[in-house]
Amino acid sequence: MDTLVGKSLQGGKYTLDEPLGQGGFGITFKATNHFLGQWVVIKTLSPDLRSDPQFPDLERKFQDEAQRLARYDHPNIVRVKDFFIENAVPFLVMDYVPGQTLEQVVFPNKPLPEALAIHYIRQIGAALEVVHQTGLLHRDVKPQNIILRQGTDQVVLIDFGIAREFSGHTQAHTNLVTVGYAPVEQYMFRARRTPATDVYGLAATLYALLTAQVPVASILRDRHPLPEPRSYNPQLSPAVNQAILRGMAIELDQRPASIADWLSLLPNPANSLPAIPPPIVGSSVSTAPTLAVNPLQPTQSPNAVPVAPPAPIPAPIPVNPGRVPASSTAATLAVNSPLPPLPPSNASIPVPAPVAPRSPAPVKRSGWGAAFLGLVVLASIALGAIGAVWYYSQQQENSSSTEETQPEPTEIETPEEPPSFEEPEPSPEAERSPEPSPSPEVSDSPSPQGNTTPESYEPAPPDIPQEPESPVNQPVPIPGIPPGSSEGSVNDRLENMPLEKESKQDETGRIDSYELPNRVTLSYTYDEATNTVVRSEVSFPRVTPIYVMQSTLVNMLALESNEAIEQGLADVHDERLGEYPFETSNFGGAIWRDGSRIYIAVWQPYREG
């Protein structure tokens, strides 16, 4: 990568200034257009691939990316400015978007407010809708591929390197995935392609923006359920929590069919950023954790923006799904579709606090009748006062044993039971389920609420166990490196991975072996003359999901896998075969089982296996 820095292109028109990143098969540079005096981004293929026999095919795919991007003139899609080939190397010139990626904005521990995250997601959703209208899928939606334009609240979608056409039928996929953001069908060689593939990536991106956590990889969720976003961020509204889970459903048919369908589950961004100072208290919802606020009548939401001018008598306020008040201290009510006002028979009418009865306005009377009426009124007041004193003394005696633990109300006193901080019914929102309900239901009888700070009375949902600190629960991608790769490209791929390395020498050459935390081992044999990989080998624990093995195998074969080879892997995995040898136009290989481990080896045809 560094060898290209400073390179002049197109007769001095461009200069490559600094690398911005590397992904898939391409390298991206920040560059200068000297003719126009402006910065641009230039993307090209990795120099390590130029000796690869598949380079012509990769070059064609790279040019396809340029043509795809050139179709779009959308504010949330990076624009193509030029494409040229120089010295048999293709270069793609794009707009330079100053700013950080959303990955840089959010990680490691800076989750976004709900309304702001949705504002970004809706922009990317609009971009994806345009892409889908042209019959393409992006297939790599993730925070790393979204740039927040500096000094604005506008985001731009980049990197269309693995975008492909879709038809809704079963087709071969290019097995390039990003762990955590790719749906399970992208790990399969053949799978249906629909916009629901990008729905998963967009929902997973929203998950990351709101929690600052990478979602559990889809291929691991058969053994490690996806924690709900609210388990990391209890302030999230139930509707957004549900929308994310629906968008990240494992089965493609269980997700919303289009980006528009999924976006309809989210609050309206135009009303999601109200200029209302915190703290703001959200309305009670049956699926939300109990909120801690000053004791209010049920369903009151004093700081929420009402749909209609408030009536003199506090009555339930109809839910406005377009309003999502921002708050750092309390959950917020949001729903995915407008709810009609509750009928009078079901309306929850707040019970006003008991107050001292007021005497009727004096009426001018004459004679003994007025005097007698006055005596009756005075006697009633006296009896009421005596009763109040007796009631108060009884209450004091009954509460003396618990006064240290019961919060003292400061605004409204009620003769009801002390606040309960448990849900009246099990909350479906707090359960880990791949089949979340379409929308939360509004509770007709929310729990009474205390006046303490949210930190005191907003515990994590009790039925969500803490995720163990397991390497498997924090997925490590398994690189599939094909023979012919240079030592430099191998080191680049493994540079940031938690590996233990061991090297040895035998008659075949130098062998570098690595062990990952999830007990996967990698082994690369190098040709000493060319310093390139001549044999690539991976071994997996038997419990590793087959989709992980399949994805690694496809990449070890430089995308030359076929259904017969993948069926052979399945037969070995399921113990129908002990070994499966195979051969492609460029590689030989074998898959075998040894005890509790499964091995995959790929080598160049002219070398012994």
N, C-alpha and C positions, 0 to 999 in steps of 0.2 A: 504494500500500500504506500509506504513512504517513498518508494522509488519513483512514483509518479508526481510527487509534490514538486512544484516548480516547473512542471512540463508546460511548454508552449504549444498551442494548437491553432490550426487554421491560419497559419502564417502570422502568428502573433496576436490574433484576435482574442484568444482566451489564454489564461494562465491558471493552472490548478494550484490553489493557495494552501489548502489544508484539508485533511480527510474529515468527513462528518460521520461516517459509519459504514458498516459492511453488513449485508444481509442477503440471504439466498445465494445468488451467483454474482451479485454486483457490488461495486464500491462507489460511494458517493463522496464528492468533493465540493467544498466551497471554492468558487473560482471567480475571476475578474474578467468582465467583458471590457477590454480596453477601448474598443471603438465607441461604446455608449457610456463608458465610465460608471458601470454598475456591477453589483455582485450578482452572480447566478449560481445555480447548482448544476454540476455536471456528473452524470452517472455513466459508468462503463463496466465492462466485465472484468472479473479478477484476472490479473496477469497469469496466475497459476493455472488457469483453465485453458490457456491458449494452446498447450500441447495435448490437451485432452481430445480423444477421438470424437467426443460429442460436441466439440466447440462449435462446429457449423450449426448444429441444431440449437445450441444455446444462443448463438448469435441471432438466429431467426426469431427465437422467442423474445430476445431483448428488443429487436425491432418491432415485434408485435406490441410490446409494452408501450413503445413510443407512439405507435399508431392508435392504440387504445386511448392513451392520455390526450392525444391531439383532438379526439372527438369532442372533448368536454370544454365548455367555457362556463364554469360554475365557480362562484366565490369560495366554495369550500372544497374545491379540488385543485391540486397544484397544476399550474399551466405549463405546457410544453412550449419552448421558444425556438428550439432548433434540434436537428438530428443530422449527424454526419459520420462518415467512416474515414478514418485516417490511418494509413499504414495497416490496413486490414483490421483495424480495431474500431468498433462502433462507440459512439458517444451520444448521449442524450442530454440536452440542455434544458433546464427548467427554471422557473422563477425561484429566486431565493426568498424564503419566508423567514424573516428575523423572529426569533423567539425560541422557546423551549418546547420540547415534546411534552405531552401530558404525563408521560412516565416520569420525566424529570420534575414536573410540577408537583406530582402527588407523592412519589416515593422518596424516602422510605416511610414516613409517618405523617403525611400531610393530606388527609382526605378532604375532599371538597364539600362545601355546603350542598345540600340536596338540590336546591333551585339552580345553582350555578352549574353543577354537573349535568343536570337535565338540559340546561341551555346549550351546553357544548354538544351533548349527545344528539339533540334535535338537529343541529347543523350538520353533523356527520350523517345522520339519518337522511336528511334531504339530499346530500351528495350521493349516498348509496341508492336512493330511489332513482336518481338520474342514471346511475351506472346500470341498474337493473333494467331500466327501460330500453337500454341498448342490447339486452341479452347477455350481460356479463355479470359475474360475481367478483367481488374484491378478494375475499377469502383470506385476508390477513389483517382484519380490523383489530387494532389493539392500541393502547395508549402510546406506544413507541412510534406508531405511524400516524399520529395526529399532532400537529404543531399549533400551539397557541400563539397567534400573531402578536408580537410585542406591542404593548401599549393599548391593546384592544381586548374585547371579549369574543373575538372571532377565531375559529379554528379551521385548519386546513388538513384534508386527508391526503396522504402521500403514499408512495410505494405500491404500484400496481404490478409488481413483478410476477405474482403468481395468479393474477386475475385470469379467469377462464369463462368460456361461454357456458350457458346452462340451457337445458331443454326440459327439465323435469323428469327425464328418463335416466335409467342407470347408465353411467358412463365412467370411463377411467379418470381417476383423479391424479393430479400431481401431488405426491406425498410430501409436501413441505408444510410444516405446521409450526405454530407457536404454542407451546405447552401452556394451558390455562385459558386460552382464548379460542382454540380450534374445537369445533364439535367433533363428535366421534366419527362421523362419516368421512371426515378429511383424513383419518388414519387408514381408511380402507382403499384398496386399489380400485375397486368398482363400487360406486354408490350413486344414489340419485342426487342431482344438483338442483337446488331451488333457492330462492332468496332467503329461505329459513336458515341456510348456512351462515349468511352474513348477519341474520338476526341474532344468532348465538354469539358471534364475535362482538356485536354492538352491545348486547346485554352484559356480556362478560366484561367489556370495557367499563360500562357504568358501574358494575360491581366493584371493579378496581378503583375507580375514581371516588366512590363513596366510602370505601373501607381501607384504602391503601394496602390491600392484600391481593395477591395473585390468586385467582380462583383455582380450586383443585382441578387438575387436568380431567377432561371428560373421560378419558380412557381408564382413569383410576376410580371413578365414582361408583363402580360396582362394589367396591370394598371400602371406599372412604367417601361417605356422603358429603355433599357440598354444604358447608355451614351457611345458614341464611345470612344475608347482609346485615340484618338487624342484630345478629349475635355479636357482630363487631361494632356496629354503630346503632345503638338503641334509639337514637333520635329519628331514624328514617321513618317515613310514613308507611303505613301498611300497603298502600297501593303501589308504591315504588318497589317495596320489598317483593310483592307478588309479581310485578311486571318483570323484574330481573329473573325470578325463578321460572316464570313461564318462558321467557326468551331463552333460558339456558336448559330447557328440558332436553334430556338425553335423546329421545326419539324425535326425529325431524318432524314427523306428523303431529307431535304434541306442542310444537312451537307455533306462534302466529305465522301465517303463511307469507306475510310480506312485512317490509319495514313499516309501512303505513299502519298496518294492523297492530304492530307492536307499539309504535309511538302513540297510538290512541289510548294505550293503557297508562300513559304518563300524564302528569298535570300539564296544563297549558303554560309554556314558558313566558308568554307575554304578561301573565299575572303572577309569575312565580318569584318575582323579585320586588315585593312591596317595600316602599320606603317607610317601614314601621320599625322603630327601635326595639331591640330585644329588652327584656325577655318576653316571649310570646308563648301562650299556652295553647296547645292543640286540643281539639275536641276529643272526647272519649270515643274509642272504637273497641268493639269486643275483642279484636285481635291485637290490640296494642298493649304494651306494658302499662301498669298503673302509673298515672302521672302524679307528681307531687306539686300541688299548687295550694294557694289559700283556699279554705273551704268555700266552694261555690255550689250553687244549685246545679243538679245534673244537667248536662248538655250545654251549660253556659260556656261561652268562649269570648271573654271580654275584649281581647285584643285582636281577634280575627276580624277580617273585613267582612261585614255582613252583606247578605244579598239584598236586603231591603232595609230601610231605616228602622232602627230598633223601636219596638213598641214600648209603651210605658211599663207594661208588666213583662218581666223577663220570661220569654217563652223559647222553646227550642228553635235554633236557627237552622234553616235548611242548609245542607252541605253544598258548598260551591266547589266543584272539582277543579276549577281553574285557579284557585287560590292556594298557594302553598307558602304560608308565612315562614320566613327563615328564622331559625332559633337555634341557639347553641345549648339550650338548657332543657328543652322539653320536646316531646314527640309532636309531630304535626299531622293533622288529618288531611289525607288526599285520597281520592277515589278515582277509578279509571273510567267511570261513566256517570253522567248526571243522575242524581237520585231525586225522585219527586218528593215533595213535602209529605211528611207522614200524615195519614188521615187523623181527624180529631179523636176517633176512638182509641187510637194507638199512641197519641201524642203524649210525650212525657212532660207533664206540667210541673214546673218547680214548685216545691212547697215552701212558702215564705217562712222566714224565721218568726218564732212567736214574739209578739210584741204586747206591751201593756194595752188593755182595751181603753179606747178613748171615750170620754163621756160625751154624750150628744150635746150639740150646741144648745146653750140655754134658751128656753122659750119663755117668753113673757107670760106669766100666769098670775092669777089673783086669788086671794082667799086661802082657805085651809087646803084646798086641792094642791096648790103650788107648794105649800109648806110640807104637806105629806109626801109629795113626789121628791122634794129635796131630801127629806130624811131617808127615803128608800135608796136614792142614789148614793148618799153618804155611807149608808150601811153596806151597800154593795162594794163600794171602794174599800171600806175597812176590811170586809171579809176577804176580798181579793188580795189585799196586802198581807193579811195574816196567812192566807194560803200560800202565797208566793214565798214568804219567809220560811214557812214549814217545809215547802218543797225544796227550797235552796239548801236548808240545813240537812235534809235527807240526802240530797245529791252529794253534798260535801262529805258526809259520812261514808257513802257507798264508794266514792272515788278516792278516798284518802289512801287506800292501800296501793293504788296504781298511779297516783299522780306523778310519780317520777318517770314513768314510761309513756304516759299518754301526752300527745302534743296539745298544747293549750290554744284553742282557737282565738284568733285576734279580730276577726271581722264579723262572723255570724255564728251564733250559738244555736244548736239544734238538739232536741231531746233524743235523737236517734243514736244508734250504736256507734262506738268509736270506728274510725275509718278502717276498712279492710283492704289489705294490699295484696289480695289474691284474686285471680280472675274467677268470675262466677262459673265459667265453663272452660274446659281445655281449649287453648287457643290454637287453631290450625296454623296460624302464622309462625308459631314457635316450633312447630314440628318440622323435622327435615323430611321433605317429601318431594319426589320428582314430579308429582302431580298437584301443584298448588291450585287452589280454587281461583276462578277468574277474577274475583274482586272481594274485598273485605266487606263484612256486613256491619251495619251500624247497630250498636247495642242499644236496646231500649232501657236498660237499667245499669248504667255505668257505676263503677265502684265509687263511693264517696272518697274524697281526696283530702289529704292533710295539707298543712301549711309549711311544711319543712322543705328544705332544698331538694332538688331532684336527686342529688347524689345520695341522699339518705333513703329514698323510697323508690328508686328505680333500679332494682337489682336485675342482673341478667336473667333471662327466662329460665326457670328451673329445669325445664325438660330439654335444654340444649347442653349436652355434656361438653366440657372443655376438650378441644382437639389436642391429642397427644403431640408432643414435640417429636414427631417421627420423620425420618428422612423421606419415607414414602409419602407422607402427608404434605410434604413440600417438594413436589415432583422435580426431578432432575431430568432434563431432556437427554436422550441417548443419541449421540451423534452417529450417523451412518456414513463412514468415510470410505469411498471407493478406492480400489487399487489404481495407481497412477497419480495419486495426490502427492504433492511435494511435502517434505517435512515441515516447511514453513506454514503451509495451509493447515496441516494437522495441528501444529502448535497454536495457530490462531483460533481454530475451532475449540480447542481444549483450554484456552488461556484462562478463562474465568470460571472453570468448573472445579468443584472440590474433589481433587483427585490425589491418589497416592501412586507414584510412578516407580517402576522397577525396570531396569535395562539389563539385557544379557546378549551374548553373542553365541551363535552356533553356525553350522555349516551353511545354512540358508541366508545368513546375514544378521544384522542387528535387529533385535526384537525389543520394542518398548511396550510394556504392559502397564495398565492403569486399573485402579479399582475405585468404583463410585460408592457413595454411602449406601445406596440401595442394593448393594452386593452384585451389581452388574460389573463385569470386567471387560476391558477393551485391550486388544493386542494388535500391533502393527509391525510387520516385518519389512525392513527397508533394503533396497538394492544399494550396495555401497558405492557403486559407480555413479548412479544417477541421484541417489538420496531421495528416491520416491518409494511409495508404498507398493509392495508387490503382493502382499497378503494382508487382508483385513479380517479380524475375527472378533466376535462378541459372544459372551456367554451370559445367560440370564438365569436367575432362580426360576424354578418351575412355576411359581405363583405369579410371575410377571404377566400382566394382561397380554393377550396375543396381539392386540392392536399396537402395543409398544414394540413388540418384536417385528411385526409386519412393517411398521413405518421405518424402523432401523434397517431392515433388509432391503426395502425399496431404495433407500438412499445409498446403501452400500453398493447397490447395482447401478448407481447413477441413473435411476428412474427406468431401468430396463426390466423391471419385474413383470411377471405375467401371472395369469390365473393359475397355471399349473404349478409354478413355484410357490405361490401363496397357499395353494391347497396342500402342497408337500409340507410346508411349515405347520399347517393346521393338523395334518396327520401325525407329525412327530409330536406336536404339542399335546394332542389328545391320545397319544400312545397307540395309535393304529400302526405306526411305523417306527422303527428304531433309528433309521437313517434315510435321508433323501438327497441324492446327488443331483446336480443340475448343471446346465450350461446355457449361456446366452451368446450372442454374437461377439461380445467383448470380454466375457468373464466365464470362469468356471467357479463352482462352489458346492457346498454341502451343508446340510442341516442335520444334526444328530442329537440324541439324548444320551446323557451319561449320569445315571443316578437321578438326583433332584435338579439337575441343570440341563439347559438346552443351549446348544452351540450353533452359531452361524459363521461360516467362513467363506470368503470370496477372494479369488486370486486371478491373476492374469493367465490367459489360456496356455501360454508357453511355459508356465512354471508348474511344478508338481504341487499337488494339494497337500 
